[in-house]
Amino acid sequence: MNGKFAPKSKWNAIDWVDVFSQIPTPRALLIGPDHVFSFANDGYLEVVGRDRNQLLGKSVREIFPEFVEQGLTELLDRVYQSSEACTVAAREVNICRQGCEEIFYFDFTYFPMRNITGAVEGILCQGVDVTRAVRAKTELEAEVRERTLELEELHENLRTLNHDLMRVQDEERRRLGLELHDSAGQLLAALKWKLDPLQRELGAERPDLRKLAQDALELLGELSQELRTVSYLLHPRLLDEAGLAIALRAYVEGLKERGGLSVTLEIDPNLQRLSQGIELTIFLTVQESLTNIFRHAKTKSAKVRILYNSRFVKVQILDRGQGIPGFTSLKDPNVKLGVGILGMRERIRQLKGQLDVESGAGGTIVTAVLPIGCVNEDPVLAPKKCA
């Protein structure tokens, strides 16, 4: 190496050519603004596929014209002119070796080399071949993307299957509800029609049998009421016949009669008939939420609020009970969600809607937003970003 690059110290005694020659990673020294090769170690020669005689005394542009198009000579010019080092990580470099272009990846640094006056007279190029690591990473990323696409496809298939199962379940619930109401209900009505005259004919002569007939009629009445309740819970017939508002009013009235839960129902007066899927989802969401309040919230009151416009409908179920123990957010993976909430969320998600649950010591608020058309611009009704 040219002695002009050696510092004015004890390091003068070091043979820098010998040191760089023994370093396994690529090293080369370029002289002058044309970047002429003054030195290249074995590591550099191996990478570029040249022997030392082919490089020494010739410029980078002359030996590697492909470097010009890749901007590498521009980097060399910048380092030489600015006197500032340049470090690049995992840079793709195309090298023409024995007539064939090969792609490598390098972590490399260009260091300006100064003479004893401080002027830049050359550039020390040193690099590390990271081709294997980059290709391994690229292959791994490609495999991850492929597996991710497969998982997304499986997830979508699962959603489709779940949607189909829900549809079949709803159809079966509707069928069972009608069967119980029409067939079993008619049989119970016929049985009552038979027992009524029997009770009257027994009269005072057989008070024991009359008492049995009376008890049977009372049990029959309770059974009929229970059958109507089960039929309604399976599928509210009023929902199909009269719409969401009337079906909800009938449901909350029955809930108060059966369990003592007083529900304030606030329904937008402009609410119109919605699609069957949306109306059923809203009804089941209200039903599940009020059932949870009745069973767990330790309160005797609740409120259901429905806001509506031409683009979406927003449903809120509120209570002032004890809240859900340990609940933080639907997004929290550590929160254990019941089957009911999971079912609600999946139904709403199938309709491109959003579900949010807020719960604490002051009570619980369940909010569902279901789109009817485009996203609404009304700030009062606009859906929140939630699970």
C-alpha positions in Angstrom: 0.0 0.0 0.0 1.1 3.5 -0.6 3.0 4.9 2.4 1.1 8.2 2.1 -1.9 6.6 3.8 0.1 5.5 6.9 -0.4 7.5 10.1 2.5 9.3 11.8 2.8 6.8 14.7 4.0 3.4 15.7 1.5 1.9 13.2 4.0 2.8 10.5 5.7 -0.5 11.2 2.7 -2.5 10.3 2.4 -4.1 6.9 -1.2 -3.2 6.1 -1.2 -5.1 2.8 -0.3 -8.3 4.7 -3.0 -7.5 7.4 -5.8 -7.0 4.8 -4.6 -10.0 2.8 -5.2 -12.3 5.7 -8.7 -10.9 6.5 -11.3 -13.4 5.0 -14.0 -10.8 4.3 -13.7 -8.9 1.0 -11.4 -5.8 1.1 -10.2 -3.5 -1.7 -8.4 -0.2 -1.9 -9.4 2.2 -4.6 -7.2 5.2 -5.5 -8.1 8.6 -7.0 -11.4 10.0 -8.3 -11.6 7.3 -10.9 -11.5 4.6 -8.2 -8.6 2.6 -9.6 -7.8 -0.7 -7.9 -4.6 -0.5 -5.8 -5.2 -3.6 -3.7 -7.7 -6.5 -3.4 -7.5 -9.4 -0.9 -8.4 -13.0 -1.7 -11.9 -12.6 -0.2 -12.7 -9.8 -2.7 -11.2 -11.7 -5.6 -13.3 -14.7 -4.8 -16.5 -12.8 -4.6 -16.1 -10.9 -7.9 -14.6 -13.9 -9.8 -11.5 -12.1 -10.9 -7.7 -12.6 -10.4 -5.6 -9.8 -9.0 -3.9 -9.0 -12.4 -7.3 -8.3 -13.9 -8.1 -5.6 -11.3 -4.9 -3.8 -10.3 -4.4 -0.5 -12.1 -7.9 -0.5 -13.6 -10.9 1.5 -12.5 -14.2 0.2 -11.1 -16.1 1.5 -14.1 -13.7 -0.3 -16.5 -13.9 -3.7 -14.7 -17.5 -3.6 -13.5 -19.6 -1.5 -15.8 -22.7 -3.1 -14.2 -21.9 -1.3 -11.0 -22.6 2.0 -12.7 -26.3 1.1 -13.4 -26.7 -0.1 -9.8 -25.5 3.2 -8.4 -22.4 1.8 -6.7 -20.0 4.1 -8.5 -22.2 7.0 -7.5 -21.8 6.0 -3.9 -18.0 5.9 -4.4 -18.0 9.3 -5.9 -20.0 10.7 -3.0 -17.7 9.3 -0.4 -14.6 10.6 -2.3 -16.1 14.1 -2.6 -17.7 14.4 0.8 -15.0 12.7 2.8 -17.7 10.9 4.7 -18.0 7.1 5.1 -21.0 5.2 3.7 -22.4 2.1 5.2 -25.1 0.0 3.5 -26.8 -3.1 4.8 -28.0 -6.1 2.8 -27.5 -4.3 -0.5 -28.3 -6.3 -3.6 -25.4 -6.3 -6.1 -25.3 -7.9 -9.5 -21.8 -9.1 -10.5 -20.9 -10.4 -13.9 -18.7 -13.5 -13.3 -17.3 -15.5 -16.2 -20.0 -14.0 -18.5 -22.9 -14.8 -16.2 -24.7 -12.3 -14.0 -25.0 -13.4 -10.4 -26.9 -11.7 -7.5 -25.2 -11.2 -4.2 -26.1 -9.3 -1.0 -23.6 -7.4 1.0 -23.2 -5.4 4.2 -20.5 -3.0 3.2 -18.8 0.2 4.1 -16.8 2.7 2.0 -14.1 4.5 4.1 -12.4 7.6 2.8 -8.6 7.2 3.1 -6.6 10.4 3.7 -3.0 11.2 3.1 -0.8 13.0 5.6 -2.3 16.4 4.7 -5.8 15.1 5.4 -7.0 15.1 1.7 -8.9 12.1 0.5 -6.8 10.0 -1.9 -8.7 6.8 -1.9 -11.5 4.6 -0.6 -11.2 1.4 1.4 -14.0 -1.0 0.5 -14.9 -3.7 3.0 -17.9 -5.9 3.1 -19.5 -9.1 4.3 -21.3 -11.5 2.0 -24.8 -12.0 3.6 -26.3 -13.6 0.5 -27.1 -16.9 2.3 -28.7 -15.0 5.2 -30.8 -12.7 2.9 -32.0 -15.6 0.7 -32.8 -17.7 3.8 -34.8 -14.8 5.2 -36.5 -14.2 1.8 -37.4 -17.8 1.6 -38.7 -17.8 5.2 -40.8 -14.7 4.5 -42.2 -16.3 1.4 -43.1 -19.4 3.3 -44.6 -17.3 6.1 -46.7 -15.4 3.5 -47.8 -18.7 1.9 -48.7 -20.2 5.3 -50.5 -16.9 6.2 -52.5 -17.1 3.0 -53.4 -20.7 3.7 -54.5 -19.8 7.3 -56.5 -16.9 6.0 -58.2 -19.2 3.5 -58.9 -21.8 6.2 -60.2 -19.0 8.4 -62.5 -17.8 5.7 -63.7 -21.3 5.0 -64.4 -21.6 8.7 -66.3 -18.4 8.7 -68.3 -19.6 5.7 -69.0 -22.9 7.5 -69.9 -21.0 10.7 -72.3 -18.8 8.7 -73.9 -21.8 7.1 -74.3 -23.5 10.5 -75.9 -20.4 11.9 -78.3 -20.2 9.0 -79.2 -23.9 9.4 -79.6 -23.3 13.1 -81.9 -20.4 12.6 -84.0 -22.3 10.1 -84.2 -25.2 12.6 -85.1 -22.9 15.5 -87.8 -21.4 13.3 -89.1 -24.8 12.4 -89.1 -26.1 16.0 -90.8 -22.9 17.2 -93.6 -23.2 14.7 -94.0 -26.9 15.4 -94.3 -26.3 19.1 -96.7 -23.4 18.7 -98.9 -25.0 16.0 -98.7 -28.8 16.5 -98.0 -29.3 20.2 -100.0 -26.2 21.1 -103.0 -27.5 19.3 -102.7 -30.9 21.1 -102.6 -29.1 24.5 -105.6 -27.0 23.5 -107.5 -30.2 22.5 -106.6 -31.8 25.8 -107.9 -28.8 27.7 -111.1 -29.0 25.6 -111.5 -32.6 26.8 -110.7 -32.0 30.5 -113.0 -29.0 30.9 -116.3 -30.9 30.5 -114.9 -33.8 32.6 -114.3 -31.5 35.5 -117.8 -30.1 35.2 -119.5 -33.5 35.0 -117.8 -34.9 38.0 -119.6 -32.3 40.1 -119.9 -32.6 43.9 -120.4 -36.4 43.9 -116.6 -37.1 43.4 -114.7 -34.2 44.9 -111.5 -36.1 44.8 -111.7 -36.7 41.1 -112.9 -33.2 40.5 -109.8 -31.9 42.4 -107.5 -34.1 40.2 -109.1 -32.8 37.1 -108.8 -29.2 38.3 -105.1 -29.8 39.1 -104.6 -31.3 35.7 -106.1 -28.2 34.0 -103.8 -25.9 36.0 -100.8 -27.9 35.1 -102.0 -27.9 31.5 -102.2 -24.1 31.6 -98.7 -23.9 33.0 -97.4 -26.3 30.3 -99.1 -24.3 27.6 -97.6 -21.0 28.9 -94.1 -22.7 29.1 -94.6 -24.1 25.6 -95.4 -20.6 24.2 -92.4 -19.2 26.0 -90.0 -21.8 24.6 -91.6 -21.4 21.1 -91.1 -17.6 21.3 -87.5 -18.0 22.5 -86.6 -20.4 19.7 -88.0 -18.0 17.1 -90.2 -15.0 17.8 -93.1 -15.4 15.4 -93.9 -11.7 15.8 -90.5 -10.8 14.3 -91.5 -12.3 10.9 -95.0 -11.1 11.1 -94.8 -7.6 12.7 -91.2 -6.5 12.7 -88.4 -5.8 15.2 -90.1 -3.1 17.3 -93.2 -5.1 18.1 -91.3 -8.3 18.7 -88.9 -6.6 21.2 -91.8 -5.0 23.1 -93.5 -8.4 23.4 -90.3 -10.0 24.6 -89.4 -7.4 27.3 -93.0 -7.5 28.5 -92.8 -11.3 28.8 -89.4 -11.0 30.5 -90.8 -8.8 33.2 -93.7 -11.1 33.8 -91.6 -14.2 34.0 -88.5 -12.9 35.8 -89.2 -9.4 37.1 -86.6 -7.6 35.0 -87.9 -4.2 34.1 -86.6 -3.1 30.7 -86.9 0.4 29.3 -87.2 0.2 25.5 -86.2 3.2 23.4 -86.7 2.6 19.7 -86.1 5.2 17.1 -89.6 6.2 15.8 -88.2 6.2 12.3 -87.2 2.6 12.5 -88.4 0.7 9.4 -88.4 -3.0 8.5 -84.9 -4.4 8.0 -83.7 -7.5 6.3 -84.5 -10.8 8.0 -80.9 -11.4 8.9 -80.4 -8.0 10.5 -83.7 -8.1 12.5 -83.0 -11.6 13.8 -79.4 -10.6 14.8 -80.6 -7.5 16.6 -83.3 -9.5 18.4 -80.9 -12.3 19.4 -78.3 -9.8 20.6 -80.9 -8.0 22.8 -82.2 -11.4 24.0 -78.7 -12.7 24.9 -77.7 -9.4 26.6 -80.9 -9.2 28.7 -80.6 -12.9 29.6 -77.1 -12.2 30.9 -78.3 -9.2 32.9 -81.1 -11.3 34.4 -78.7 -14.1 35.4 -75.5 -12.3 36.4 -75.8 -8.5 36.8 -77.7 -8.5 40.1 -80.0 -5.7 39.0 -83.7 -5.5 38.3 -83.6 -2.9 35.5 -82.1 -2.4 32.1 -82.4 -0.2 29.0 -82.4 -1.1 25.3 -81.8 1.8 22.9 -82.1 1.5 19.1 -80.9 4.3 16.8 -81.6 4.2 13.1 -81.0 5.9 9.8 -80.8 4.8 6.2 -77.2 3.6 6.5 -77.0 1.6 9.7 -78.7 0.7 12.9 -77.1 1.0 16.3 -78.2 -1.1 19.3 -77.3 -0.5 22.9 -78.2 -2.7 25.9 -77.3 -1.0 29.2 -77.5 -2.0 32.9 -76.3 -0.6 36.2 -75.4 -4.0 37.7 -72.1 -5.3 39.1 -70.4 -5.6 35.7 -68.5 -8.6 34.3 -65.8 -9.8 36.7 -62.3 -9.5 35.3 -63.5 -8.1 32.0 -61.3 -5.6 30.2 -62.0 -5.7 26.4 -63.2 -8.0 23.7 -59.7 -7.6 22.2 -58.0 -8.9 25.4 -56.9 -12.5 24.7 -57.0 -13.3 28.4 -60.6 -12.5 28.8 -62.8 -15.6 28.8 -65.9 -15.0 26.7 -69.1 -17.0 27.1 -70.7 -18.8 24.2 -73.4 -16.2 24.0 -71.1 -13.3 23.5 -69.0 -15.2 21.0 -72.2 -16.1 19.1 -73.3 -12.5 19.1 -69.9 -11.3 17.8 -69.8 -13.8 15.0 -73.4 -13.1 13.9 -72.7 -9.3 13.8 -69.3 -9.9 12.0 -71.1 -12.0 9.4 -73.2 -8.9 8.6 -70.1 -6.7 8.4 -71.0 -5.1 11.7 -69.2 -4.2 14.9 -69.7 -5.3 18.5 -68.3 -3.6 21.6 -68.7 -4.4 25.3 -67.8 -2.0 28.1 -68.1 -3.3 31.6 -67.0 -2.2 35.1 -68.3 -1.7 38.6 -70.9 0.7 37.4 -72.5 -1.7 34.9 -72.3 -3.0 31.4 -72.9 -1.5 28.0 -73.2 -3.8 24.9 -73.1 -1.8 21.6 -73.8 -3.4 18.2 -73.6 -1.4 14.9 -75.0 -3.0 11.8 -74.6 -1.4 8.4 -77.6 -1.1 6.2 -75.9 0.9 3.4 -72.8 3.0 3.4 -70.8 4.2 6.5 -72.7 6.9 8.2 -71.3 10.4 8.7 -73.5 11.2 11.7 -71.1 11.6 14.7 -73.8 10.5 17.2 -74.5 7.2 15.3 -71.1 6.6 13.7 -69.7 3.1 14.7 -66.8 2.9 17.0 -63.6 1.0 16.1 -64.0 -2.2 18.1 -63.8 -5.9 17.9 
